[in-house]
Amino acid sequence: MPLDEAQPVDQSGRRTDELQALVQELNTRLRHHGAVDVLQVALAEITPLSLVSSFGAESVALLHLASMVDRNIPVIFVDTEMLFTQTLVYQQELAERLGLRNLRIVRSGDIAHRDPTGTMHRHDPDGCCALRKTEPLQKALVGSNGWITGRKRYQSGQRAALEHFEIEAQTGRIKVNPLAYWQAGDVADYITENRLPRHPLVAQGYPSIGCAPCTSPVQSGEDARAGRWRNTEKDECGIHFVNGKVVRQGDMK
Protein backbone atom coordinates (compact mmCIF):
# COMPACT_ATOMS: atom_id res chain seq x y z
CA MET A 1 0.00 0.00 0.00
CA PRO A 2 1.54 3.38 -0.91
CA LEU A 3 2.34 5.72 1.96
CA ASP A 4 -0.30 8.33 2.58
CA GLU A 5 0.19 11.42 4.69
CA ALA A 6 -3.10 10.64 6.40
CA GLN A 7 -1.81 7.25 7.55
CA PRO A 8 0.47 6.47 10.49
CA VAL A 9 3.70 5.01 9.10
CA ASP A 10 5.62 4.06 12.20
CA GLN A 11 5.02 2.15 15.41
CA SER A 12 4.40 5.31 17.43
CA GLY A 13 1.69 6.50 15.04
CA ARG A 14 3.62 9.42 13.55
CA ARG A 15 2.44 10.34 10.06
CA THR A 16 4.57 11.08 7.03
CA ASP A 17 4.41 14.85 7.48
CA GLU A 18 5.38 14.48 11.14
CA LEU A 19 8.29 12.24 10.23
CA GLN A 20 9.47 14.71 7.59
CA ALA A 21 9.35 17.51 10.14
CA LEU A 22 11.30 15.39 12.63
CA VAL A 23 13.97 14.51 10.06
CA GLN A 24 14.37 18.14 9.03
CA GLU A 25 14.64 19.27 12.65
CA LEU A 26 17.21 16.58 13.51
CA ASN A 27 19.33 17.38 10.46
CA THR A 28 19.31 21.08 11.32
CA ARG A 29 20.10 20.47 14.98
CA LEU A 30 22.91 17.98 14.36
CA ARG A 31 24.40 19.41 11.14
CA HIS A 32 27.74 20.18 12.81
CA HIS A 33 27.73 17.38 15.37
CA GLY A 34 29.77 14.19 15.35
CA ALA A 35 28.71 10.59 14.90
CA VAL A 36 28.35 9.87 18.62
CA ASP A 37 25.90 12.75 19.06
CA VAL A 38 23.91 11.54 16.05
CA LEU A 39 23.71 8.03 17.48
CA GLN A 40 22.68 9.26 20.93
CA VAL A 41 19.93 11.50 19.59
CA ALA A 42 18.72 8.83 17.16
CA LEU A 43 18.34 6.31 19.97
CA ALA A 44 16.36 8.84 21.98
CA GLU A 45 14.14 10.09 19.16
CA ILE A 46 13.63 7.00 16.97
CA THR A 47 12.53 3.77 18.62
CA PRO A 48 12.74 0.91 17.96
CA LEU A 49 16.01 1.45 16.07
CA SER A 50 18.38 -1.18 14.61
CA LEU A 51 21.91 -1.04 13.20
CA VAL A 52 22.50 -3.03 10.03
CA SER A 53 26.06 -4.22 9.43
CA SER A 54 27.76 -6.38 6.83
CA PHE A 55 30.86 -6.74 9.06
CA GLY A 56 32.74 -5.74 5.93
CA ALA A 57 35.81 -3.70 5.13
CA GLU A 58 34.87 -0.53 7.05
CA SER A 59 32.18 -1.84 9.37
CA VAL A 60 34.27 -1.83 12.53
CA ALA A 61 34.27 1.99 12.79
CA LEU A 62 30.49 2.36 13.08
CA LEU A 63 30.18 -0.77 15.23
CA HIS A 64 32.78 0.58 17.64
CA LEU A 65 31.01 3.94 17.86
CA ALA A 66 27.68 2.21 18.49
CA SER A 67 29.19 -0.01 21.19
CA MET A 68 30.40 3.07 23.05
CA VAL A 69 26.92 4.60 22.98
CA ASP A 70 24.84 1.50 23.80
CA ARG A 71 25.98 -2.11 23.52
CA ASN A 72 22.34 -3.21 23.55
CA ILE A 73 21.58 -1.66 20.14
CA PRO A 74 20.08 -4.41 17.96
CA VAL A 75 22.74 -5.21 15.33
CA ILE A 76 21.39 -7.06 12.29
CA PHE A 77 23.83 -9.18 10.28
CA VAL A 78 22.47 -10.84 7.14
CA ASP A 79 24.18 -14.17 6.49
CA THR A 80 23.61 -14.82 2.80
CA GLU A 81 25.14 -18.30 3.16
CA MET A 82 27.59 -17.27 0.44
CA LEU A 83 29.87 -15.07 2.52
CA PHE A 84 33.61 -15.53 2.82
CA THR A 85 34.65 -17.71 5.76
CA GLN A 86 36.82 -14.78 6.84
CA THR A 87 33.71 -12.59 7.14
CA LEU A 88 31.92 -15.11 9.36
CA VAL A 89 34.95 -15.48 11.64
CA TYR A 90 35.48 -11.70 11.73
CA GLN A 91 31.84 -11.18 12.65
CA GLN A 92 32.10 -13.51 15.63
CA GLU A 93 35.40 -12.09 16.84
CA LEU A 94 34.34 -8.46 16.42
CA ALA A 95 30.99 -8.91 18.16
CA GLU A 96 32.79 -10.47 21.12
CA ARG A 97 35.53 -7.85 21.24
CA LEU A 98 33.08 -4.93 21.10
CA GLY A 99 30.69 -6.54 23.55
CA LEU A 100 27.68 -6.35 21.25
CA ARG A 101 24.86 -7.78 23.37
CA ASN A 102 22.03 -7.81 20.85
CA LEU A 103 23.45 -9.30 17.65
CA ARG A 104 20.78 -10.73 15.36
CA ILE A 105 21.95 -13.04 12.58
CA VAL A 106 19.26 -13.42 9.92
CA ARG A 107 19.05 -15.71 6.91
CA SER A 108 16.58 -16.42 4.14
CA GLY A 109 14.30 -19.35 4.85
CA ASP A 110 13.57 -19.93 1.17
CA ILE A 111 16.96 -20.71 -0.35
CA ALA A 112 16.44 -24.47 -0.63
CA HIS A 113 13.22 -23.90 -2.58
CA ARG A 114 14.24 -20.98 -4.81
CA ASP A 115 17.95 -21.66 -5.31
CA PRO A 116 18.41 -25.37 -4.65
CA THR A 117 21.62 -25.63 -6.70
CA GLY A 118 23.17 -22.44 -5.31
CA THR A 119 23.77 -21.08 -8.79
CA MET A 120 21.22 -18.26 -9.04
CA HIS A 121 24.03 -15.68 -8.70
CA ARG A 122 25.35 -16.79 -12.12
CA HIS A 123 22.20 -16.22 -14.17
CA ASP A 124 20.12 -13.90 -11.97
CA PRO A 125 22.36 -11.91 -9.61
CA ASP A 126 19.62 -9.41 -8.78
CA GLY A 127 17.27 -12.22 -7.82
CA CYS A 128 20.01 -13.83 -5.74
CA CYS A 129 20.62 -10.60 -3.81
CA ALA A 130 16.90 -10.18 -3.23
CA LEU A 131 16.54 -13.75 -1.98
CA ARG A 132 19.60 -13.87 0.23
CA LYS A 133 19.95 -10.29 1.45
CA THR A 134 17.16 -7.79 0.76
CA GLU A 135 14.16 -9.95 1.67
CA PRO A 136 15.54 -11.31 4.97
CA LEU A 137 16.69 -7.81 5.96
CA GLN A 138 13.25 -6.32 5.34
CA LYS A 139 11.70 -9.08 7.46
CA ALA A 140 14.20 -8.40 10.23
CA LEU A 141 13.35 -4.69 10.18
CA VAL A 142 9.62 -5.24 10.62
CA GLY A 143 8.67 -3.39 13.79
CA SER A 144 11.62 -0.99 13.59
CA ASN A 145 11.00 2.70 13.05
CA GLY A 146 14.50 3.26 11.75
CA TRP A 147 17.86 1.74 10.96
CA ILE A 148 21.44 2.88 11.16
CA THR A 149 23.73 2.65 8.12
CA GLY A 150 27.39 3.40 7.41
CA ARG A 151 26.83 5.39 4.21
CA LYS A 152 28.96 8.47 3.55
CA ARG A 153 28.83 11.44 1.20
CA TYR A 154 32.16 10.70 -0.48
CA GLN A 155 31.13 7.22 -1.65
CA SER A 156 29.42 8.45 -4.81
CA GLY A 157 28.03 11.54 -6.49
CA GLN A 158 24.51 10.40 -5.68
CA ARG A 159 25.39 10.65 -2.00
CA ALA A 160 26.94 14.10 -2.17
CA ALA A 161 23.94 15.61 -0.36
CA LEU A 162 23.44 12.75 2.11
CA GLU A 163 22.21 13.95 5.52
CA HIS A 164 22.40 12.35 8.94
CA PHE A 165 18.69 11.50 8.77
CA GLU A 166 16.40 10.63 5.86
CA ILE A 167 13.06 8.91 5.29
CA GLU A 168 12.93 5.61 3.41
CA ALA A 169 10.13 6.19 0.92
CA GLN A 170 9.02 2.58 0.62
CA THR A 171 8.55 1.92 4.34
CA GLY A 172 8.45 5.26 6.14
CA ARG A 173 11.41 4.19 8.29
CA ILE A 174 14.03 6.77 9.17
CA LYS A 175 17.54 5.94 8.01
CA VAL A 176 20.31 7.24 10.23
CA ASN A 177 23.71 7.93 8.67
CA PRO A 178 26.10 8.89 11.53
CA LEU A 179 29.14 8.87 9.22
CA ALA A 180 27.55 10.92 6.44
CA TYR A 181 30.10 13.73 6.67
CA TRP A 182 33.21 11.60 7.19
CA GLN A 183 35.91 11.96 4.56
CA ALA A 184 37.63 9.12 2.71
CA GLY A 185 40.54 8.86 5.14
CA ASP A 186 38.51 9.30 8.32
CA VAL A 187 37.47 5.65 8.59
CA ALA A 188 41.02 4.36 8.18
CA ASP A 189 42.32 6.94 10.67
CA TYR A 190 39.61 6.03 13.18
CA ILE A 191 40.39 2.31 12.90
CA THR A 192 44.11 2.96 13.35
CA GLU A 193 43.76 5.41 16.23
CA ASN A 194 41.45 3.06 18.13
CA ARG A 195 43.53 -0.03 17.29
CA LEU A 196 40.55 -1.82 15.83
CA PRO A 197 40.92 -5.07 13.88
CA ARG A 198 40.51 -4.85 10.11
CA HIS A 199 38.67 -7.42 8.05
CA PRO A 200 41.42 -9.88 7.04
CA LEU A 201 40.55 -9.63 3.34
CA VAL A 202 41.35 -5.91 3.22
CA ALA A 203 45.07 -6.73 3.28
CA GLN A 204 44.52 -9.10 0.37
CA GLY A 205 43.14 -6.40 -1.93
CA TYR A 206 39.44 -6.40 -1.06
CA PRO A 207 38.39 -2.81 -0.15
CA SER A 208 34.71 -3.77 -0.57
CA ILE A 209 33.54 -7.19 0.55
CA GLY A 210 30.33 -9.00 -0.29
CA CYS A 211 29.50 -12.60 -1.13
CA ALA A 212 32.43 -14.80 -2.12
CA PRO A 213 31.22 -15.77 -5.65
CA CYS A 214 30.58 -12.14 -6.59
CA THR A 215 33.62 -10.39 -5.04
CA SER A 216 37.15 -10.25 -6.42
CA PRO A 217 40.33 -8.36 -5.48
CA VAL A 218 40.76 -4.79 -6.71
CA GLN A 219 43.86 -3.69 -8.58
CA SER A 220 45.75 -0.46 -7.96
CA GLY A 221 43.93 2.47 -9.56
CA GLU A 222 40.57 0.72 -9.74
CA ASP A 223 37.45 1.97 -8.01
CA ALA A 224 37.03 0.46 -4.54
CA ARG A 225 33.91 -1.39 -5.69
CA ALA A 226 35.36 -2.65 -8.98
CA GLY A 227 35.59 -6.12 -7.49
CA ARG A 228 31.86 -6.35 -6.80
CA TRP A 229 29.99 -8.21 -9.57
CA ARG A 230 33.00 -7.74 -11.85
CA ASN A 231 32.36 -7.78 -15.62
CA THR A 232 28.65 -7.16 -15.16
CA GLU A 233 26.49 -4.05 -15.18
CA LYS A 234 25.41 -4.74 -11.61
CA ASP A 235 26.99 -2.68 -8.82
CA GLU A 236 24.31 -2.72 -6.12
CA CYS A 237 22.69 -5.39 -3.99
CA GLY A 238 19.37 -3.56 -3.68
CA ILE A 239 19.22 -2.67 0.00
CA HIS A 240 19.33 1.12 -0.41
CA PHE A 241 16.75 2.97 -2.49
CA VAL A 242 15.95 6.62 -3.17
CA ASN A 243 12.58 7.54 -4.67
CA GLY A 244 11.97 3.91 -5.47
CA LYS A 245 15.19 3.52 -7.45
CA VAL A 246 18.23 1.56 -6.42
CA VAL A 247 21.32 3.71 -5.79
CA ARG A 248 24.96 2.84 -5.51
CA GLN A 249 26.08 1.91 -1.99
CA GLY A 250 29.42 1.46 -0.37
CA ASP A 251 29.70 -1.36 2.12
CA MET A 252 26.64 -1.19 4.29
CA LYS A 253 27.90 -0.82 7.80
CORPE-V292004 format. One record per pair of residues at least 24 apart in sequence whose ideal C-beta (glycine too) atoms are under 10 Angstrom apart, sorted by sequence separation. I is the first residue (numbers start at 1). J is the second residue. If there is no record, write none. Layout:
BEGIN
i/j
I/J
I/J
END
This chain:
BEGIN
i/j
22/46
49/73
50/74
51/75
52/76
53/77
54/78
55/79
108/132
147/171
151/175
153/177
155/179
225/249
49/74
50/75
51/76
52/77
53/78
75/100
107/132
108/133
110/135
111/136
146/171
151/176
152/177
154/179
155/180
225/250
35/61
39/65
43/69
48/74
50/76
51/77
52/78
54/80
74/100
75/101
76/102
77/103
78/104
79/105
81/107
107/133
108/134
109/135
110/136
145/171
146/172
147/173
148/174
149/175
151/177
152/178
153/179
154/180
211/237
224/250
225/251
19/46
35/62
38/65
39/66
42/69
43/70
56/83
67/94
71/98
72/99
73/100
74/101
75/102
76/103
77/104
78/105
79/106
80/107
81/108
106/133
108/135
109/136
141/168
144/171
145/172
146/173
147/174
148/175
149/176
150/177
151/178
152/179
153/180
154/181
155/182
210/237
224/251
55/83
56/84
59/87
63/91
67/95
71/99
72/100
73/101
74/102
75/103
76/104
77/105
78/106
79/107
80/108
108/136
145/173
146/174
147/175
148/176
149/177
150/178
151/179
152/180
153/181
154/182
36/65
39/68
40/69
43/72
54/83
71/100
72/101
73/102
74/103
75/104
76/105
77/106
78/107
79/108
82/111
106/135
107/136
108/137
142/171
144/173
145/174
146/175
147/176
148/177
149/178
150/179
151/180
152/181
153/182
154/183
155/184
35/65
36/66
39/69
40/70
43/73
57/87
60/90
64/94
67/97
68/98
71/101
72/102
73/103
74/104
75/105
76/106
77/107
78/108
81/111
106/136
109/139
141/171
144/174
146/176
148/178
149/179
150/180
152/182
153/183
154/184
34/65
35/66
38/69
39/70
42/73
56/87
59/90
63/94
67/98
70/101
71/102
80/111
106/137
108/139
148/179
149/180
152/183
154/185
14/46
36/68
37/69
55/87
59/91
63/95
66/98
67/99
70/102
138/170
141/173
150/182
152/184
154/186
36/69
54/87
55/88
64/97
65/98
67/100
82/115
106/139
107/140
138/171
154/187
12/46
35/69
39/73
55/89
56/90
60/94
63/97
64/98
66/100
67/101
81/115
106/140
152/186
12/47
55/90
56/91
59/94
63/98
105/140
106/141
152/187
10/46
11/47
12/48
55/91
82/118
104/140
10/47
11/48
54/91
55/92
60/97
63/100
81/118
150/187
10/48
53/91
55/93
60/98
82/120
55/94
82/121
55/95
184/224
53/94
80/121
208/249
210/251
53/95
208/250
209/251
210/252
207/250
208/251
207/251
82/128
53/100
55/103
80/128
51/100
80/129
83/132
53/103
82/132
51/102
80/131
81/132
82/133
50/102
51/103
52/104
80/132
199/251
51/104
79/132
80/133
155/208
50/104
52/106
78/132
79/133
78/133
78/134
80/136
78/135
79/136
78/136
78/137
76/136
77/137
76/137
78/140
77/140
187/250
76/140
187/251
76/141
175/240
74/140
187/253
74/141
156/223
76/144
155/224
156/225
74/144
155/225
171/241
76/147
170/241
179/250
76/148
168/240
169/241
74/147
75/148
168/241
169/242
170/243
74/148
168/242
169/243
170/244
179/253
73/148
169/244
178/253
166/242
169/245
133/210
133/211
54/133
132/211
156/235
162/242
129/210
159/240
66/148
129/211
158/240
65/148
128/211
159/242
158/242
52/137
65/150
128/213
129/214
62/148
125/211
128/214
50/137
62/149
63/150
158/245
52/140
62/150
125/213
159/247
52/141
61/150
62/151
125/214
151/240
158/247
159/248
50/140
121/211
149/239
158/248
159/249
50/141
59/150
121/212
122/213
149/240
156/247
157/248
158/249
159/250
52/144
58/150
121/213
122/214
147/239
156/248
48/141
50/143
121/214
155/248
156/249
50/144
56/150
58/152
119/213
155/249
156/250
48/143
49/144
50/145
51/146
52/147
53/148
118/213
155/250
48/144
49/145
50/146
51/147
52/148
53/149
54/150
151/247
154/250
155/251
47/144
48/145
49/146
50/147
51/148
52/149
53/150
46/144
47/145
48/146
49/147
50/148
51/149
52/150
98/196
151/249
152/250
46/145
47/146
48/147
49/148
51/150
97/196
98/197
150/249
151/250
45/145
46/146
97/197
129/229
137/237
149/249
150/250
151/251
45/146
46/147
137/238
138/239
149/250
150/251
151/252
152/253
46/148
94/196
137/239
149/251
150/252
151/253
43/146
94/197
126/229
134/237
135/238
149/252
150/253
42/146
93/197
125/229
133/237
134/238
149/253
42/147
43/148
94/199
129/234
132/237
133/238
134/239
147/252
148/253
42/148
133/239
134/240
90/197
93/200
125/232
129/236
130/237
134/241
90/198
91/199
121/229
125/233
126/234
129/237
130/238
39/148
69/178
90/199
125/234
128/237
129/238
130/239
38/148
89/199
90/200
126/236
129/239
89/200
90/201
126/237
127/238
66/178
87/199
125/237
126/238
134/246
65/178
86/199
87/200
65/179
86/200
87/201
35/150
62/177
84/199
85/200
86/201
137/252
62/178
84/200
86/202
61/178
62/179
84/201
61/179
86/204
46/165
87/206
90/209
133/252
45/165
62/182
86/206
126/246
58/179
61/182
42/164
84/206
87/209
23/146
41/164
42/165
50/173
52/175
86/209
87/210
41/165
49/173
58/182
87/211
39/164
49/174
51/176
61/186
62/187
65/190
84/209
87/212
19/145
38/164
50/176
61/187
64/190
68/194
83/209
84/210
86/212
19/146
37/164
38/165
46/173
49/176
51/178
60/187
61/188
64/191
83/210
84/211
85/212
46/174
59/187
61/189
62/190
82/210
83/211
84/212
87/215
35/164
45/174
46/175
58/187
61/190
65/194
82/211
83/212
46/176
57/187
58/188
60/190
61/191
64/194
80/210
81/211
82/212
14/145
33/164
45/176
60/191
80/211
82/213
84/215
11/143
31/163
42/174
58/190
64/196
80/212
82/214
83/215
10/143
11/144
12/145
30/163
31/164
43/176
58/191
61/194
63/196
82/215
10/144
11/145
30/164
42/176
60/194
80/214
10/145
28/163
29/164
30/165
41/176
42/177
61/196
9/145
10/146
27/163
29/165
42/178
60/196
26/163
27/164
39/176
41/178
60/197
26/164
27/165
38/176
40/178
60/198
24/163
26/165
27/166
38/177
39/178
60/199
23/163
25/165
38/178
58/198
59/199
23/164
24/165
37/178
38/179
57/198
58/199
23/165
35/177
36/178
38/180
57/199
22/165
23/166
24/167
35/178
38/181
56/199
23/167
34/178
35/179
55/199
57/201
58/202
22/167
33/178
34/179
35/180
54/199
56/201
57/202
19/165
35/181
56/202
20/167
34/181
35/182
19/167
26/174
30/178
33/181
34/182
32/181
57/206
58/207
26/176
31/181
56/206
57/207
58/208
59/209
16/167
23/174
35/186
56/207
57/208
58/209
22/174
23/175
56/208
57/209
16/169
19/172
23/176
27/180
56/209
57/210
19/173
20/174
54/208
55/209
56/210
19/174
35/190
54/209
16/172
54/210
15/172
80/237
9/167
14/172
9/168
56/215
78/237
14/174
10/171
78/239
9/171
10/172
9/172
10/173
3/167
8/172
9/173
10/174
3/168
7/172
3/169
58/224
2/169
3/170
57/224
2/170
3/171
3/172
78/252
54/237
54/239
52/239
66/253
62/252
63/253
62/253
58/250
59/251
61/253
57/250
58/251
59/252
60/253
56/250
57/251
58/252
59/253
54/249
56/251
58/253
55/251
56/252
57/253
54/251
56/253
53/251
54/252
55/253
53/252
54/253
52/252
53/253
52/253
51/253
END
